[in-house]
């Protein structure tokens, strides 16, 4: 089992996620709620939506924003961690922010459900901000521990839907700039119109294109993107 120090090192927020990635009209409501949540120690937030709608990316962005403010943050991808012992959650309440992704991954696992319930209570007492992500609202996640469901239901809930093309364009543009990718406006539009609609898959494709352009020593152009999509567009995986 990982030590607490190893766990914290492994659960560092992704550096390629920022709240500016969601600077689009369709995200205005959830970003306003997230801003209030970040400003209030001990506050709760719950995000839900289908896989690929950007839940994991937004959680990582919230963690990155917290760290930019000098706060400590830990991101818990429960779909991966549930293979380990829930004792790894011990002591995490000392963080300023805890982000729990894929709550439904522990549904029906009594040990994990109880461990997360106790972490929730300890974190709340310590004034730790907590944000949760799942495909559905708490009552529909399959969690068997009623007390945990009731705790999760205390959090203000926001749905993440598929963004419109303007929002997807803003997301790709922000991510590309952070990667140092030079993309002409017409190239950006071409990519957005032909890429998957889900933000997670869209960003996975951008990462795939970035790697491919470095290997090939070519700029991201319309012909290069078209060729990549035709040859190995399925090489990337959906994100959340």
Secondary structure, 3 states (H helix, E strand, C coil): CCCHHHHHHHCCCCCCCCHHHHCCHHHHHHHHHHHHHHCCCCCEEEEECCCCCCHHHHHHHHHHHHHHCCCCEEEEEHHHHCCCCHHHHCCHHHCCEEEEECHHHHCCCHHHHHHHHHHHHHHHHCCCEEEEEECCCHHHCCCCCHHHHHHHCCCEEEECCCCCHHHHHHHHHHHHHHHCCCCCHHHHHHHHHHCCCCHHHHHHHHHHHHHHHHHHCCCCCHHHHHHHHHHHHHHCCCCC
